[in-house]
Amino acid sequence: METIKKIISKDGKHRLDIDVSPGGLYRYVTFDDRFRNDPDFQAPPEWTIDAFSGLYESLEEAEADAIAGLAWLRE
């Protein structure tokens, strides 16, 4: 899979990657920055995988499903 699009939430606590496979199928992967709630933690985000989507036939389908399912993308 190759990541072709990344979106980071306004608060910097969530990330969405949209990937494409060599066969032309798309998926999205969500990540959380689990350490962002610690005020003493000053390092760059340390992303932890939250969830994988199913497979989609287009980038637009993957992104539309992500928007429908993730409240932070609709903010």
C-alpha positions in Angstrom: 0.0 0.0 0.0 1.1 3.5 -0.8 -0.2 6.5 1.2 -1.6 9.1 -1.2 -3.4 11.5 1.2 -3.0 12.5 4.8 -5.3 14.6 6.9 -4.5 15.7 10.5 -7.3 17.0 12.8 -7.3 20.6 13.8 -6.3 19.7 17.4 -3.5 17.5 16.2 -4.7 14.4 18.0 -6.0 12.4 15.0 -4.7 11.5 11.6 -6.2 9.8 8.6 -4.1 8.3 5.8 -5.7 7.1 2.6 -3.7 4.4 0.9 -3.9 2.7 -2.6 -2.8 -0.8 -3.3 -0.9 -1.9 -6.4 -4.2 -3.3 -7.7 -5.9 0.0 -7.4 -8.0 -0.5 -4.3 -8.2 2.1 -1.6 -8.5 2.1 2.2 -8.1 4.5 5.0 -6.2 4.1 8.3 -6.9 6.2 11.4 -4.3 7.1 14.0 -4.3 8.7 17.4 -1.6 10.6 19.2 -1.9 8.9 22.5 0.6 11.1 24.3 -0.9 14.5 23.4 -2.9 14.7 26.6 0.3 14.9 28.7 1.3 18.5 29.1 4.9 17.5 29.8 5.2 15.6 26.5 6.9 18.0 24.0 8.1 15.6 21.3 6.5 15.3 17.9 3.3 13.2 17.6 3.8 9.5 18.1 1.0 8.0 16.0 -0.7 4.8 17.1 -3.0 3.0 14.6 -6.6 3.2 15.7 -8.5 1.4 12.9 -8.4 0.2 9.3 -11.3 0.6 6.9 -12.4 -1.9 4.3 -11.4 -1.7 0.7 -12.9 0.8 -1.8 -12.8 1.1 -5.6 -12.0 4.9 -5.5 -10.3 7.5 -3.5 -13.6 9.4 -3.3 -15.4 6.5 -1.8 -12.8 5.9 0.8 -12.7 9.6 1.8 -16.6 9.9 1.8 -16.9 6.9 4.1 -14.2 8.3 6.4 -16.0 11.6 6.6 -19.3 9.9 7.4 -17.7 7.8 10.2 -15.3 10.2 11.8 -16.7 13.3 13.6 -13.4 15.1 13.8 -13.3 15.2 9.9 -16.6 17.0 9.9 -15.4 19.8 12.2 
